[in-house]
Amino acid sequence: MAGRITDWDDGRGFGFVVPNGGGEKAFLHIKAFERGSRRPISGDPVSYVTGRDERGRLQAEAVRHIRTAALKPDRRVRFPRLLLGVVSLLCIAAMGVFAVLPHWLVLASLFMSLVVWLLYFVDKRAALAGRRRTPESSLHLGSLLGGWPGALIAQRLFHHKTAKREFQTVFWMTVILNIAAVGWLVYSGVAARIAAALP
């Protein structure tokens, strides 16, 4: 059969397929796509076969993207998350080398970036396997505590959480709040006092 994807939830990895010409929509899980397929989005034309799950519900299987010259090319500008994340980490490290930021703050940011990257990795694996997910609040808290460069890298590498507008809105708020907090810590002298108190 041929149809189009609708109501796709990229974070949870599922949506539905509505057949061309009308008819019953079928449940679609990310694992139903052929190996090597790109991440789907709502509106994608696909071919598929139908089956039933253990509860008798219609589901799509052996799903494949349809390539057709009639489709307009994707002209969306990809946000350079990977580049921005790597450059941010390099800038943070450089500010530590030139004593713009205290070393404890640099190490904390690098450590949190690694932690958040791992959280995204685990959550992506869980989404693909249908297992229990990492709460979005944990991902946002990690970014707020300085791990947002690692989050940017993970979002690009794993193609995870980039299409969910509500998540991205909160994510960029955590980035702004973290940068503002670091600026206050440095210019108020609090960061220097903490550094002096450390062994």
N, C-alpha and C positions, 0 to 999 in steps of 0.2 A: 504494500500500500504506500501511498504518498500523502504527505500532510505537512503541517507546520507546527513548530513548537510554540506552546503558549504557557503563560504563568510560570516561567522558568525561575527557580530559586537557586542561584549559583552557590550560595553558602551551604545549603542543605543538599544540593546535588540532585534535585528532581524537579519535574514539571509534568506537562501533559502534551500529547500530540492530537491535533484536530485533523481528521482526514479531509483531503480536498473534496469539495462537493458536498460536505456535510456528513454527519454521522456521529456515532459515539466516540468521545475522546478517550484516549488510552493513557494510562499512567506511564511516565517515562523516568527511569533512573539513569544516572550517569554511567553506571556499569553496563547498561544495555548498548552503549556505543561500541563500534569496532575499535580495536586497539590502535592507538596512534591518532585518534580523532581529536580535533581541536575542541576547546570548551564551547558548548552550545550557548546560544542566547535566544530569547523569545523572538519569534518570527522566522527562525531558520527553517528552510525547507528540508525535509528528510524523507527517506524511504525506510520502511520498517515492515516487520511481520507482527501479527498480533498473537497474544497468548493469554492465558489466565493464571493468576497467582493462586496460592493455596486457599484463598478465600473467594475465589471465583471472579475477581475483578479483572477487567480488561487491562492489559499492559502491553507496551511496545517492546519488541525484542529485535536483535540484529539490526540496530539503527545505524543508518549511514547518511551523512550529509549529501545533499544533491547539489552537484556542480552544474550550473547552467549559465550560458552567456547572457541570459536575460536579466540576471541579477546585477545590480549596481555594485561596483567595488566598494569595499569598506574604506572610506576616506577619513575616518576618525583619527585624530592625532592621539597617539599613545603617550600617556604621561610617563616621563622617564623615571619611574620609581627606583629602578635598580641603580641608575647613575646618581640620582639624588641621595639615595641611602649611602652608597659608597663614598661619595664626596663629603657627605655630612660626617661620617666616621673619620675620614682623613682630616677634616677641618678640626674636629674635636681633639684628635690626637696631636695635631700641630699646635693647637692652643695650649695643650699641656706641655709640649716641648718648649714653647716660648713663654711659659708661665702666665699666660692670659687666664687660664683656668687652673685651679689647684689640682694636684695629681689625683686626690681622692675622688674628685668630681668626674675627672676623665675616666678613671677606672670604673667608677659606678656606671657611667653611661655605656662604656664598652661591654661591661658585664650584663647590664640589663638588655642591651641590644641582642646579645647572644641568647639570653633567656627568652625574650620575645620571639626571636627567630625560631627557637625550638618549639614554643607554644603554637606558632602558626603551622609548623611542620606536623606536629602531632594532630592538630585540629583538621588539617587537610587530609591526613591519612584516615582519621576517624570519619570524615564526611564521605570519602570514597568507599569505606568499608561498612558504612551504616552503623557505626558504633557511637557511643556517648561522646558528645562534643565538648570542647573547651568553651566555657562561658565567654561571651563577648566582653563582659565586664572585666574579665581577667586580661584579655588582650588589650583593652583600653587602659587598664591600670598599669600594665607593663610599659605602654607607650608614654603615659603620663610621668612615670618614674624615670624616664630617660631612654627607654628602649625603642623609640620611634624610628631611628635609622634602621635597626634590624627588622622592624615591621615593614618598612618600605621595601627592603630587599626581599623579604619573604613574600610579600604580596605579589611582587613581580615574578619571582622564581616559581612560586606555586600557583600563580593565577588565582589567588584566594582573597576573597572579601573586596575585590576591586569593583564589582558591579553592583554592590549593595549600597545604595545612596545614603541610607540612614547611618550605616556603619561608617562610611567614609566621612560624613559630616562630623560625627563624634570623634573619629580618629584625628582629623585635622584640628579639632578643638584641643585635644590632648597635646598635640605638637606645639601649638601656640602657647598653651599654659605652661608646658615644660620649659620652653625657651624663655618665657617671661620670668618663671621662677628662678632659673639659672642666672639670668641677668640680675635679678634682685639679690640673690645670694652673693654674687661677685661684687656688685657695686655698693652694697650695704656693708661689706666687710665681714659678713657672717661666714662666708666660705673660708676666708683666711683664718678666722678665729677657730673654726672647726679643724682646719689643717694644723694649726699650731697646737691644738689639744690632742691630736693623734700621736701615738708613739712613733 
